Amino acid sequence: MKAQILAWAAEESEHQKSVEALKGLPPAQAKEWARQRGAPAAILSPPKPKQHDGKAVIRQLDLADQFWVTPELARSIEAMQSLQGKHPREGALLTGHLERTMRLDGHSDGSAYYPLDGPVNVTRIACFDNGDIAFHKPFSGLDTDCAEDYGQESAIQPVHEAAAWHLAKNLGKRYEKLVPPCVIRVVDDRMGSLSLGVPGDPGDPTAVHLRNEADDAAFFDCLVGQQDRHLGNLLIDNQSAKLHLIDHGFTFARPGDTINVSMLVRFRIQHGGLALAPHETKALRNVLRSHDLFGLSKVLEPERSEALRARAAKMLTSGQLEHKEF
């Protein structure tokens, strides 16, 4: 829509001087500027693209013009988008109407994305008209130095966010409830991962009433190749006694990649939980029976998909968590 507003302003002689200033405005402010100056309704309310159609979103953004894209990353994005939309909670994220977006400090002034206090990547809160919120992390807002430290050569983190959720839901209900739904979607003209907001606060996952969920989370961290699990990227909802795992950008590690040992894995091993449970063995068999890793073999870089399959095979063979290295 913003591109159409710019084109309209450039064609109208009385607005030509405003084009450069318009380029710096967020889409919502550009729309309001155009509305006040009598822009046609067709420009102010263009047909909305079907967000669940991965190819439509790719064309909408015109990835060729994005500084962060590579041919390989474009293929990963398209492959990820082809997998999403079948789960009802994904559908809500993909097609739900966004009322506004906000900075993480609560301001909705339409300004640039702001980073969290501590995490390295920029994030914005997306507010849906049904009251749900989600967290948007654009491909264009990543800390490349930090990514390189974890072995990532491209802006792959938003893809990993969505891929981790896709893996969790395919492992079964006990893992699906641990990881918030996540999709690839364009928000404020920026493509990135969009993760459903869940209740909870950072806290201690070692409480007795969270023991089962913490053990499930440890298994998931081992399988997904989580590189940076700590207290800041898990949430505990004390009212419902639920544990939620967030921030999966640094996952799907390859042999030799930097890994900060998951605190959840360490805790499980300390209380004698190194051996796999029957439901974990079943989950691993399902991973290995899927010839394309539930579709992720086309999403992940080849070395990462091979490492995922190798972790599953090694744990199934040993009957234990793969905790020393991924």
Buried (B, 14 or more C-beta within 10 A) or exposed (E): BBEBBBEBBEEBEEBEEBBEEBEEBBBBBBBBBBBEBEBEEEBBEEEEEBBBBBEEBBEBBEBEEBEBBBEEBBEBBBBBBBBBBEBEBBBBBBEBEBEEBBBBEEEBEBEEBBBBEEBBBBBBBBBBEEEBEBBBBBBBBBBEEBBEBBBBEBBBBBBBBBBBBBBBBBBBEBBBBBBBBBBBBBBBBBBBBBBBBBEBEEBEBBEEEBBEBBBBBBBBBBBBBBBBBEEBBBBBBEEEEBBBBBBBBBBBBBEEBEBEBBBBBEBBBEEEBBEBEEBBBBBBEBBEEBEEBBBBBBBBBEBBBBBBBBBBBBBBEEEBBBBEEB
